[in-house]
Amino acid sequence: MGAAPAGRGKSRADSTTATFRVREIEQVAKKDFPTNKVYGVTKTPELRLLTCGGGLQGGHRADNIVLYADLVN
């Protein structure tokens, strides 16, 4: 999956806009959640979006969908 174009940003207190570009989207089993990759220290500002995905198992989704995005300005 290729990187998506930069989307709308978030206005900051100084009236500038932070814009992020999607770098990666992955689907992982909840039992294999990449804790360090998602919550670890980064060298630059990054954004993570987490949601549930995959098939239903016992009324719950078996996987997580993780989106990784980098600050472009």
N, C-alpha and C positions, 0 to 999 in steps of 0.2 A: 504494500500500500504506500503510495507516494505521499509526500507532505501536502497538506491542504494550504491554500493561499491564506495569508494573514487575514484575520477577521476583525470584527469590531473589538475595540479595546475598552478599558475601564478608566474613567476619569479619575485623576489623582487630586489630592488636596491643592497642589500647585497649578491646577488647570491643564496639565499635560495629560496625554492619553497613553496608557500602557497597552501595547499591542503584542499578542502572542501568536506564534505559528505552530500548528500541530506538527510534531516530529514523528510520533508513533502512536498507534492504537493497538493494544493487545488484549486478547481474551485469555484469562488464566483460571484454572480451577481454584476455588477458594482455599483448598488445602495446600496449594502451591503458591499462595499469594507472595509476590516479590516485595516484602516489607522494606528491605534496604533500598531497592530501586525506587520505590514510591516515596518513602519518608526520609531517605538518606540526605546528607549534606550535598549541595550542588555548588559549583563554582560561579554560576550566574543565576539570575532570577528564572525560575521555571514554574509552570503551572501543572497541576494534576487534576484530573476529573475521574471520579470513580463511580461506577454504577454496577448493577447486577446484570447478568446475562446467562446464556446457556439454557438448557432444558430445566423443567421443573422436577425437583426431587423432594418428596415430602412436603410439597407446598412452597418450596423455596427454590430460587435459581441456584444452580450448582457452581456458576462461575462469576468472576468479576470482569468487567470491561474497564481497562485503564487507558486514559488518554494522557499523553505527555506533550507539553507545549513549551517552547522557548520564547523568551522575551525578544522581540525584534526592534523595539524602540521604546 
